[in-house]
Amino acid sequence: MTDRYAVFGNPIAHSKSPQIHAAFARQTGQDLSYEAILAPRDGFIHAVRAFAAAGGRGANVTVPFKQEAYALATRRSLRASVARAVNTLTFRDGELDGDNTDGVGLVTDLVANLGCTLHGSRILLLGAGGAARGVLLPLLAQQPHSLTLANRTVTKAEILAAEFETVASRDGAAGVEVPIAACGFAALAGAAFDIVINATSASLAGDAPDLPDGLYASGALAYDMMYGGDLTAFLRRARDQGAARLADGLGMLVEQAAEAFLLWRGVRPHTAAVLASLHQG
């Protein structure tokens, strides 16, 4: 019997996850199906439980439900607990296991696919919601020179930065202490970064954070965790503001999917050919 998996989000029509997991299944000889499910913004929990009751084996979770998925999970991995956000659910023995593969997906894309050196770099992470939470500790574990967390609501950034300074000191970041600064977007004026990562949901609405000029150091990468057929508004603005390199979140999507596939099926697919196929359209 074919095992069923899905991705839940709102919006979800743009998702390439079904295509990615179908490719992984062919590559590894796994008998599974994978679909995209539009969950009502006030009906995520019901939608997931209905899918599990109908025989679903696992699910990915995207915007805006990752923190709801964290609350729904009955068991959580360490990386999900630290992030307080879940993007991968496994239905097993009457339990909902929650994990977060976003961080490893982002770091793998940056390092393995894009050739970035995170160690010693100056990183700016935009946003303080579930997407940012999911990648903070894996980024810190790469031992950057510094990490700045900027958000429209400064208080949220400050709270998140303080929390992760404590977590990094206690649980990870390879035992190193990485300075974490927190501020609003306007306060970034005069600073420069090697890597600027957009973890806000602004790109979904065709918008971009209002950032000052001069943020991009020589050779800097602008990275949007969202993806689309064309450059996102954030990447267009980054190009205009002097970013030397642009990348969207397609590689992160593929790499986090490979980690989820490993959790579900016990085998890690190769990602290079799948990512190349997606880039070719």
N, C-alpha and C positions, 0 to 999 in steps of 0.2 A: 504494500500500500504506500502510495506517494506521501511523503512527509510534507506538511504545510508550514510555510513561514510567511511573514508579511512585514511591511513597514507601515507605521501609523504616523500621521502628521496632518497639519492643516496650515497651509496648502500642501498637497502631495502629488498633484498631477505632473509636476516637473521632475519627480524623483527618477533617478537612473538605477536605484537599488535593485529593482526586479531584473533589469538587464545584466547587472553585475553578478548577482547571485546565480542567474541562469548560466552565465559563462563559467563561474566557479564550479557549478554542479557538473557541467559537461566535461570540464577539465579533470575533475577528480572522480567522475563516475558515480556521483551521488544521486539518488532518486528523491528529488524534492521539487516542490513548487514554491513560488515566491510572488506575492502580490502587493500592490500598494493600496492602502485603505485610508480613505478620508474620514477621520474621526471628528465628530462635532466638538467644538471648543469646550462645551460643557458636558461632553459625553465620552471622554477618552476611556475612563475606567470601565464603563459598560461595554464599550467596543472591544477592549482587550479581553475582558472576561468572556464575552460571547465567542470570540475567536478561539480562545483556549478551550472552551466547552465544546466547540465544534471539531476539536481534534488538532488545533494548531500546536506546533512544537516549540515555536519561538518567534520573537518579533524584534525588529529594530524600532526605535522611537526617535522622531525628529521634532523640529520646532512645531508647536510650543509646549510639548508634553514631557520633556525630559525630567523635570522636577516632580511632576505628577507620577511618572513611572517610578521614580525613586521612592515615593511614598507608597506606591502600590506593591512594590517588591516585598516579598516575605523574607528573603535572604539576599544579602548584598555583598559584593566583593569589596576588598579594601579600597580599590581605586574608585569604585562607585560611592563608598562611604565618605571618602575624602572629598570627592567632588559634589556630593549630595545631589547628583544627577545621574540618570540611567538612560543609556541609549540602546541597550541590548537586554532583552528578557528571554529567559529560557523556562519553559513550562515542564516541570519535572516532579514526579511523585507528589502531586497536589500542591507544590510550592511554585512561587514565581521568583526565580533567581535573577537578580539585577546586576548588571555590570556596566562599565563605561569604557568603550574602546576608542573614544574620540581622541584622547591624548596621545595614545600610541599611534593612531592613524595620522595625526598632524605631524608628530615628530618624525615618523618614518617617511612621510612625504617630503618634509623639509630636508631631511638629511640624505635619504637614499635616492629620492627621485629628483630633487632640485639641487642637490650638492651644497646645501648650506652648512656652514659651521656655526652651530649654536653656542658652543663653548666660547666664552669671552665676548659674546656679542651683546649689543644693546637692543633689547626687545621692548616694543610697545604693543600692549594688548588692549584693544578697544572693546569695551563692554564689561558688564559685571553680572550677567545672568548665567543661565545654565550652560551655555556654550563656552563661556570663559572659564567657569568653574571646572569644566571637564578636562581642560588642557593645562591648567596652571601648574599642577605638580609635575607632570611629565616635562614641561618646559623648564621648570626649576631644576629638575634632575640632570639636565644637560649642562648645568653650571654656566649660564650666561653671565656676562659682566654685571648686568642689571636688568630688572624687569619693571616696567612702568605700567600700571593699570589705570586707564582713563575711561571715564563714563560720564554721560550727560548728568546723571545725579551723582554728585561727588561723594555723598555719604555712603552710597552703596559700594563704590570703589574702595573707600577707606576701610569699611567693615571687612570686605573680602580680602584686601591686602593684609590687614592685621591678622585675620584668621589663618591665612596661608603662610605667613611668616612663622606662626606658631606650629602649624602642621609640618612645614618643611623642616623646622628645627627638630621636631619630634619623630617624624615618620620617614623622612626620605631626603630627596634632593641630594643623594649620594653623600650625606653628612656635611654638606657645605651650606654656608649661609649666603644667600643671594639677596641683595637689597631689593625690596619691593616698595616702589613709590606709588601713591594714589593721587589722582587729581581729576579736574574737569578738562574738557577739550581745550578751552581757551588758555588754560594754564600751561599747555604744552609749548607755547610760543618760546622760541629760543633754544629748544632742545632738538637733538638730532639722534636718529636711531638707524640701526643696521637692518632690522626686520620690524615691519609694522603689520600686525595681524588684526583683521576686522572680525570680531566675534559678536558684533551687534546683529540684529535682524533687519537693519535698515535696507539692505540690498533686496530683501523680499518685496519691499514696497517701492523699489526703484530709486531709493534715496541713499545718502551717504552721510556719515558723521561730519560735522562742520569743523574741520581741522585747520590750524594755522599753516602758513607756508613755512618751508625750511625744515620740515621734519625728517626728510630723507637724506641720510648721509651718502657719501659717494659709494656707488654700487649697491645701494639699499634695495631690499625686496619688499614689495607691497603684496600682502597675501590676504585674500578674502575667503573666509571659511564657507561662504555661499558659492554657488556656481550657477552658470547659465550658458546659453548658446553664445552670447556676446559678452563683452566686458561688463562687469557690474558697475554701478554708479561709483562705488568706492574705488575701483581700479581705474576708471576713467579719470577721476579726480587725482588719484595718486600719480598717474602718468603725467598729468598736467602740472603737478607740483614737483616733478623731478625724480620720481622713483625710477631706478635703472632697470628693475625687473618686476614683472607682474605675474601673479599666479592666483587662480581661483581654487576652490576647495574640492575640485574633482579628484585630485590625487588623494586627499585626505579621506574622501568618501570611499574610494576603492580600498585604501589601506585599513580603515576602521572596519569595513565590511569583511575583509580577509580575517581580521582578528575575531569578529563575530562568528564567521563561518567555522573557524577553528574551535571556538567554544561549543558550537552546536554539533559539529560533525567529527571533531577530533583530527582533522587534517587541515593544513594551511595551504591554500591555493597560491599559485604564482600570480603576481599582480601586473607584471610589466606588459604582457600582451593585452590584457584586459584594458589597462589604462591607455595604451596606444590606440586600441580600437575605438575607445570613447573619444579620444582627441580627434580622431579622423572623422567622427560623426557617424 
